[in-house]
């Protein structure tokens, strides 16, 4: 894989990578891809088509949480991916997410947030 890599994690026995890159066989896979041990696949077509920035990821309670900015979904910065569908997370921060981490059964979301 060549190009920019922002984050990597293992989820459901696959390696997930965020960034902007070409996979191992030369196919362009913008923003998010996964490796199943044999081949690379682009995941979440909505992310691939409309995403302008792809960031950090963290598995938490069986869901892969993903920070990204998708131009067609204004003011949504945090998504959840169940291995099939990508949907906006129920609780949204009010600005971009810089770091996601799951520690001791809690999901930590770090970023620069606007006060209300």
N, CA and C atoms as an extended XYZ file, in Angstrom:
348
Properties=species:S:1:pos:R:3:atomname:S:1:resname:S:1:resid:I:1 pbc="F F F"
N         0.847       -1.171        0.000 N   UNK     1
C         0.000        0.000        0.000 CA  UNK     1
C         0.893        1.234        0.000 C   UNK     1
N         0.592        2.183       -0.867 N   UNK     2
C         1.360        3.417       -0.929 CA  UNK     2
C         0.425        4.608       -0.736 C   UNK     2
N         0.941        5.684       -0.179 N   UNK     3
C         0.167        6.894        0.025 CA  UNK     3
C         0.147        7.291        1.484 C   UNK     3
N        -0.804        8.128        1.850 N   UNK     4
C        -0.921        8.660        3.205 CA  UNK     4
C        -1.794        7.742        4.057 C   UNK     4
N        -1.299        7.410        5.231 N   UNK     5
C        -2.044        6.587        6.177 CA  UNK     5
C        -2.283        7.404        7.438 C   UNK     5
N        -3.546        7.540        7.858 N   UNK     6
C        -3.869        8.295        9.064 CA  UNK     6
C        -4.011        7.424       10.305 C   UNK     6
N        -4.571        6.224       10.145 N   UNK     7
C        -4.801        5.359       11.294 CA  UNK     7
C        -4.981        3.922       10.823 C   UNK     7
N        -4.756        2.980       11.743 N   UNK     8
C        -4.988        1.566       11.478 CA  UNK     8
C        -5.557        0.926       12.730 C   UNK     8
N        -6.426       -0.067       12.542 N   UNK     9
C        -6.931       -0.845       13.668 CA  UNK     9
C        -7.468       -2.176       13.159 C   UNK     9
N        -7.604       -3.119       14.063 N   UNK    10
C        -8.179       -4.414       13.730 CA  UNK    10
C        -9.617       -4.436       14.233 C   UNK    10
N       -10.525       -4.846       13.345 N   UNK    11
C       -11.950       -4.929       13.660 CA  UNK    11
C       -12.517       -6.135       12.934 C   UNK    11
N       -13.169       -7.027       13.660 N   UNK    12
C       -13.759       -8.244       13.094 CA  UNK    12
C       -12.756       -9.015       12.241 C   UNK    12
N       -11.557       -9.190       12.772 N   UNK    13
C       -10.488       -9.976       12.149 CA  UNK    13
C        -9.987       -9.424       10.819 C   UNK    13
N       -10.184       -8.125       10.587 N   UNK    14
C        -9.653       -7.463        9.392 CA  UNK    14
C        -8.871       -6.235        9.823 C   UNK    14
N        -7.864       -5.875        9.031 N   UNK    15
C        -7.085       -4.669        9.271 CA  UNK    15
C        -7.745       -3.517        8.519 C   UNK    15
N        -8.157       -2.475        9.246 N   UNK    16
C        -8.770       -1.290        8.647 CA  UNK    16
C        -7.756       -0.158        8.639 C   UNK    16
N        -7.710        0.570        7.523 N   UNK    17
C        -6.748        1.656        7.339 CA  UNK    17
C        -7.496        2.881        6.828 C   UNK    17
N        -7.183        4.050        7.406 N   UNK    18
C        -7.747        5.305        6.909 CA  UNK    18
C        -6.624        6.146        6.318 C   UNK    18
N        -6.960        6.939        5.324 N   UNK    19
C        -5.980        7.801        4.677 CA  UNK    19
C        -6.355        8.037        3.225 C   UNK    19
N        -5.356        8.227        2.402 N   UNK    20
C        -5.551        8.387        0.961 CA  UNK    20
C        -4.415        7.626        0.299 C   UNK    20
N        -4.728        6.520       -0.360 N   UNK    21
C        -3.678        5.592       -0.766 CA  UNK    21
C        -4.105        4.714       -1.930 C   UNK    21
N        -3.128        3.990       -2.452 N   UNK    22
C        -3.353        2.920       -3.420 CA  UNK    22
C        -3.125        1.618       -2.677 C   UNK    22
N        -3.987        0.641       -2.929 N   UNK    23
C        -3.800       -0.625       -2.234 CA  UNK    23
C        -2.686       -1.433       -2.886 C   UNK    23
N        -2.414       -2.605       -2.363 N   UNK    24
C        -1.291       -3.412       -2.797 CA  UNK    24
C        -1.315       -3.837       -4.252 C   UNK    24
N        -2.483       -3.797       -4.907 N   UNK    25
C        -2.545       -4.196       -6.309 CA  UNK    25
C        -2.730       -2.997       -7.234 C   UNK    25
N        -2.493       -1.797       -6.708 N   UNK    26
C        -2.506       -0.605       -7.537 CA  UNK    26
C        -3.842        0.099       -7.671 C   UNK    26
N        -4.884       -0.402       -7.039 N   UNK    27
C        -6.186        0.255       -7.120 CA  UNK    27
C        -6.260        1.404       -6.119 C   UNK    27
N        -6.814        2.524       -6.564 N   UNK    28
C        -6.988        3.679       -5.693 CA  UNK    28
C        -8.126        3.390       -4.721 C   UNK    28
N        -7.860        3.522       -3.449 N   UNK    29
C        -8.859        3.261       -2.405 CA  UNK    29
C        -8.918        4.465       -1.480 C   UNK    29
N        -9.617        5.518       -1.871 N   UNK    30
C        -9.596        6.719       -1.053 CA  UNK    30
C       -10.253        6.533        0.300 C   UNK    30
N        -9.597        7.016        1.312 N   UNK    31
C       -10.119        7.217        2.655 CA  UNK    31
C       -10.175        6.004        3.561 C   UNK    31
N       -10.860        4.925        3.202 N   UNK    32
C       -10.925        3.767        4.085 CA  UNK    32
C       -10.846        2.476        3.284 C   UNK    32
N       -10.090        1.530        3.806 N   UNK    33
C        -9.987        0.213        3.173 CA  UNK    33
C        -9.755       -0.818        4.269 C   UNK    33
N        -9.994       -2.078        3.925 N   UNK    34
C        -9.709       -3.140        4.883 CA  UNK    34
C        -8.980       -4.276        4.172 C   UNK    34
N        -8.180       -4.979        4.945 N   UNK    35
C        -7.397       -6.103        4.442 CA  UNK    35
C        -7.853       -7.354        5.174 C   UNK    35
N        -8.266       -8.365        4.427 N   UNK    36
C        -8.798       -9.576        5.035 CA  UNK    36
C        -7.763      -10.698        5.152 C   UNK    36
N        -6.509      -10.381        4.898 N   UNK    37
C        -5.446      -11.374        4.941 CA  UNK    37
C        -5.037      -11.843        3.558 C   UNK    37
N        -5.888      -11.554        2.571 N   UNK    38
C        -5.615      -11.944        1.192 CA  UNK    38
C        -5.661      -10.758        0.240 C   UNK    38
N        -6.679       -9.900        0.408 N   UNK    39
C        -6.851       -8.781       -0.524 CA  UNK    39
C        -7.375       -7.550        0.204 C   UNK    39
N        -7.209       -6.399       -0.464 N   UNK    40
C        -7.696       -5.121        0.047 CA  UNK    40
C        -9.052       -4.818       -0.568 C   UNK    40
N        -9.956       -4.256        0.244 N   UNK    41
C       -11.270       -3.841       -0.232 CA  UNK    41
C       -11.548       -2.427        0.254 C   UNK    41
N       -12.208       -1.633       -0.593 N   UNK    42
C       -12.706       -0.329       -0.168 CA  UNK    42
C       -13.963       -0.573        0.650 C   UNK    42
N       -14.122        0.147        1.736 N   UNK    43
C       -15.325       -0.019        2.560 CA  UNK    43
C       -16.155        1.240        2.533 C   UNK    43
N       -17.405        1.106        2.879 N   UNK    44
C       -18.334        2.222        3.023 CA  UNK    44
C       -18.286        3.158        1.818 C   UNK    44
N       -18.971        2.803        0.731 N   UNK    45
C       -18.942        3.643       -0.480 CA  UNK    45
C       -19.258        5.109       -0.232 C   UNK    45
N       -20.100        5.428        0.749 N   UNK    46
C       -20.397        6.836        1.047 CA  UNK    46
C       -19.127        7.567        1.456 C   UNK    46
N       -18.304        6.928        2.270 N   UNK    47
C       -17.032        7.542        2.665 CA  UNK    47
C       -16.144        7.745        1.459 C   UNK    47
N       -16.047        6.739        0.625 N   UNK    48
C       -15.160        6.793       -0.528 CA  UNK    48
C       -15.571        7.886       -1.496 C   UNK    48
N       -16.866        8.042       -1.730 N   UNK    49
C       -17.328        8.981       -2.735 CA  UNK    49
C       -17.353       10.433       -2.264 C   UNK    49
N       -17.777       10.686       -1.029 N   UNK    50
C       -18.015       12.055       -0.604 CA  UNK    50
C       -17.120       12.559        0.524 C   UNK    50
N       -16.266       11.718        1.048 N   UNK    51
C       -15.445       12.092        2.194 CA  UNK    51
C       -14.349       13.068        1.776 C   UNK    51
N       -14.177       14.133        2.549 N   UNK    52
C       -13.096       15.074        2.273 CA  UNK    52
C       -11.949       14.927        3.265 C   UNK    52
N       -12.197       14.271        4.384 N   UNK    53
C       -11.107       13.987        5.312 CA  UNK    53
C       -11.437       12.714        6.085 C   UNK    53
N       -10.455       11.882        6.248 N   UNK    54
C       -10.609       10.615        6.962 CA  UNK    54
C        -9.594       10.574        8.085 C   UNK    54
N       -10.059       10.228        9.255 N   UNK    55
C        -9.158       10.307       10.389 CA  UNK    55
C        -9.003        9.033       11.172 C   UNK    55
N        -9.276        9.140       12.436 N   UNK    56
C        -8.991        8.089       13.385 CA  UNK    56
C       -10.146        7.088       13.483 C   UNK    56
N        -9.841        5.893       13.988 N   UNK    57
C       -10.835        4.830       14.140 CA  UNK    57
C       -10.602        4.132       15.468 C   UNK    57
N       -11.677        3.570       16.016 N   UNK    58
C       -11.539        2.760       17.222 CA  UNK    58
C       -12.727        1.815       17.344 C   UNK    58
N       -12.472        0.517       17.529 N   UNK    59
C       -13.575       -0.400       17.801 CA  UNK    59
C       -14.061       -0.220       19.236 C   UNK    59
N       -15.384       -0.265       19.420 N   UNK    60
C       -15.970       -0.098       20.752 CA  UNK    60
C       -17.319       -0.811       20.772 C   UNK    60
N       -17.506       -1.728       21.693 N   UNK    61
C       -18.756       -2.486       21.845 CA  UNK    61
C       -19.242       -3.105       20.533 C   UNK    61
N       -18.341       -3.691       19.764 N   UNK    62
C       -18.712       -4.379       18.540 CA  UNK    62
C       -18.928       -3.494       17.330 C   UNK    62
N       -18.698       -2.197       17.471 N   UNK    63
C       -18.867       -1.228       16.377 CA  UNK    63
C       -17.533       -0.538       16.130 C   UNK    63
N       -17.216       -0.266       14.868 N   UNK    64
C       -16.028        0.512       14.535 CA  UNK    64
C       -16.446        1.977       14.409 C   UNK    64
N       -15.930        2.825       15.292 N   UNK    65
C       -16.200        4.261       15.233 CA  UNK    65
C       -15.143        4.918       14.360 C   UNK    65
N       -15.589        5.834       13.510 N   UNK    66
C       -14.735        6.441       12.490 CA  UNK    66
C       -14.943        7.945       12.506 C   UNK    66
N       -13.845        8.707       12.516 N   UNK    67
C       -13.972       10.154       12.363 CA  UNK    67
C       -13.760       10.499       10.895 C   UNK    67
N       -14.657       11.305       10.362 N   UNK    68
C       -14.570       11.701        8.956 CA  UNK    68
C       -15.473       12.896        8.726 C   UNK    68
N       -15.221       13.602        7.644 N   UNK    69
C       -16.110       14.678        7.235 CA  UNK    69
C       -16.613       14.347        5.835 C   UNK    69
N       -17.917       14.157        5.709 N   UNK    70
C       -18.534       13.830        4.431 CA  UNK    70
C       -19.309       15.055        3.969 C   UNK    70
N       -19.006       15.527        2.780 N   UNK    71
C       -19.566       16.797        2.305 CA  UNK    71
C       -21.084       16.793        2.215 C   UNK    71
N       -21.706       15.657        1.966 N   UNK    72
C       -23.156       15.615        1.834 CA  UNK    72
C       -23.874       15.515        3.174 C   UNK    72
N       -23.140       15.293        4.257 N   UNK    73
C       -23.732       15.180        5.594 CA  UNK    73
C       -23.136       16.258        6.492 C   UNK    73
N       -23.695       17.451        6.435 N   UNK    74
C       -23.171       18.599        7.176 CA  UNK    74
C       -23.238       18.382        8.684 C   UNK    74
N       -22.226       18.844        9.385 N   UNK    75
C       -22.162       18.833       10.853 CA  UNK    75
C       -22.197       17.439       11.475 C   UNK    75
N       -21.758       16.449       10.735 N   UNK    76
C       -21.620       15.100       11.280 CA  UNK    76
C       -20.146       14.730       11.169 C   UNK    76
N       -19.537       14.442       12.299 N   UNK    77
C       -18.101       14.208       12.344 CA  UNK    77
C       -17.732       12.812       12.826 C   UNK    77
N       -18.694       12.084       13.380 N   UNK    78
C       -18.420       10.777       13.949 CA  UNK    78
C       -19.415        9.768       13.397 C   UNK    78
N       -18.879        8.652       12.900 N   UNK    79
C       -19.697        7.618       12.269 CA  UNK    79
C       -19.465        6.286       12.951 C   UNK    79
N       -20.432        5.379       12.761 N   UNK    80
C       -20.261        4.022       13.260 CA  UNK    80
C       -20.410        3.065       12.075 C   UNK    80
N       -19.561        2.046       12.072 N   UNK    81
C       -19.538        1.066       10.990 CA  UNK    81
C       -19.656       -0.317       11.618 C   UNK    81
N       -20.664       -1.079       11.197 N   UNK    82
C       -20.897       -2.402       11.783 CA  UNK    82
C       -20.330       -3.537       10.943 C   UNK    82
N       -19.533       -3.219        9.955 N   UNK    83
C       -18.987       -4.216        9.044 CA  UNK    83
C       -19.744       -4.250        7.732 C   UNK    83
N       -20.917       -3.604        7.708 N   UNK    84
C       -21.735       -3.550        6.500 CA  UNK    84
C       -22.155       -2.125        6.165 C   UNK    84
N       -22.753       -1.448        7.135 N   UNK    85
C       -23.312       -0.105        6.886 CA  UNK    85
C       -22.613        0.949        7.728 C   UNK    85
N       -22.436        2.108        7.119 N   UNK    86
C       -21.873        3.269        7.801 CA  UNK    86
C       -23.017        4.229        8.106 C   UNK    86
N       -23.170        4.604        9.384 N   UNK    87
C       -24.229        5.524        9.781 CA  UNK    87
C       -23.656        6.569       10.732 C   UNK    87
N       -24.269        7.747       10.808 N   UNK    88
C       -23.818        8.736       11.790 CA  UNK    88
C       -23.984        8.185       13.205 C   UNK    88
N       -23.017        8.456       14.057 N   UNK    89
C       -23.116        8.053       15.458 CA  UNK    89
C       -24.266        8.812       16.114 C   UNK    89
N       -24.892        8.204       17.105 N   UNK    90
C       -26.045        8.813       17.773 CA  UNK    90
C       -25.665       10.113       18.471 C   UNK    90
N       -24.599       10.114       19.238 N   UNK    91
C       -24.136       11.322       19.921 CA  UNK    91
C       -23.028       11.967       19.103 C   UNK    91
N       -23.251       13.194       18.658 N   UNK    92
C       -22.312       13.888       17.787 CA  UNK    92
C       -21.552       14.988       18.524 C   UNK    92
N       -20.218       15.047       18.318 N   UNK    93
C       -19.489       16.227       18.774 CA  UNK    93
C       -19.834       17.382       17.838 C   UNK    93
N       -19.552       18.608       18.252 N   UNK    94
C       -19.908       19.753       17.419 CA  UNK    94
C       -18.738       20.297       16.608 C   UNK    94
N       -17.715       19.462       16.411 N   UNK    95
C       -16.592       19.828       15.563 CA  UNK    95
C       -15.819       18.556       15.251 C   UNK    95
N       -14.733       18.681       14.525 N   UNK    96
C       -13.996       17.508       14.063 CA  UNK    96
C       -13.376       16.711       15.210 C   UNK    96
N       -13.220       15.420       14.971 N   UNK    97
C       -12.645       14.486       15.940 CA  UNK    97
C       -11.200       14.211       15.541 C   UNK    97
N       -10.273       14.384       16.487 N   UNK    98
C        -8.858       14.156       16.217 CA  UNK    98
C        -8.387       12.771       16.644 C   UNK    98
N        -8.903       12.273       17.756 N   UNK    99
C        -8.463       10.977       18.285 CA  UNK    99
C        -9.670       10.237       18.853 C   UNK    99
N        -9.763        8.955       18.536 N   UNK   100
C       -10.743        8.061       19.143 CA  UNK   100
C        -9.972        6.956       19.845 C   UNK   100
N       -10.410        6.578       21.038 N   UNK   101
C        -9.746        5.502       21.757 CA  UNK   101
C       -10.734        4.826       22.692 C   UNK   101
N       -10.672        3.523       22.760 N   UNK   102
C       -11.512        2.751       23.657 CA  UNK   102
C       -10.639        2.232       24.797 C   UNK   102
N       -10.954        2.670       26.020 N   UNK   103
C       -10.162        2.298       27.197 CA  UNK   103
C       -11.110        1.899       28.318 C   UNK   103
N       -10.866        0.733       28.896 N   UNK   104
C       -11.656        0.255       30.039 CA  UNK   104
C       -13.167        0.347       29.818 C   UNK   104
N       -13.609       -0.060       28.643 N   UNK   105
C       -15.043       -0.091       28.368 CA  UNK   105
C       -15.686        1.247       28.065 C   UNK   105
N       -14.877        2.274       27.803 N   UNK   106
C       -15.412        3.597       27.466 CA  UNK   106
C       -14.793        4.078       26.165 C   UNK   106
N       -15.567        4.808       25.374 N   UNK   107
C       -15.066        5.409       24.143 CA  UNK   107
C       -14.705        6.857       24.430 C   UNK   107
N       -13.441        7.206       24.197 N   UNK   108
C       -12.966        8.573       24.396 CA  UNK   108
C       -12.868        9.254       23.039 C   UNK   108
N       -13.436       10.450       22.960 N   UNK   109
C       -13.455       11.232       21.728 CA  UNK   109
C       -12.743       12.548       22.003 C   UNK   109
N       -11.611       12.757       21.349 N   UNK   110
C       -10.805       13.961       21.559 CA  UNK   110
C       -10.873       14.846       20.322 C   UNK   110
N       -10.900       16.156       20.536 N   UNK   111
C       -10.907       17.075       19.419 CA  UNK   111
C       -11.030       18.501       19.926 C   UNK   111
N       -11.212       19.414       19.005 N   UNK   112
C       -11.413       20.822       19.338 CA  UNK   112
C       -12.904       21.112       19.192 C   UNK   112
N       -13.600       21.244       20.309 N   UNK   113
C       -15.045       21.383       20.269 CA  UNK   113
C       -15.473       22.793       20.612 C   UNK   113
N       -16.573       23.181       20.026 N   UNK   114
C       -17.132       24.508       20.247 CA  UNK   114
C       -18.009       24.464       21.487 C   UNK   114
N       -17.928       25.479       22.318 N   UNK   115
C       -18.786       25.524       23.500 CA  UNK   115
C       -20.180       25.982       23.087 C   UNK   115
N       -21.168       25.606       23.893 N   UNK   116
C       -22.534       25.973       23.555 CA  UNK   116
C       -23.125       26.876       24.599 C   UNK   116
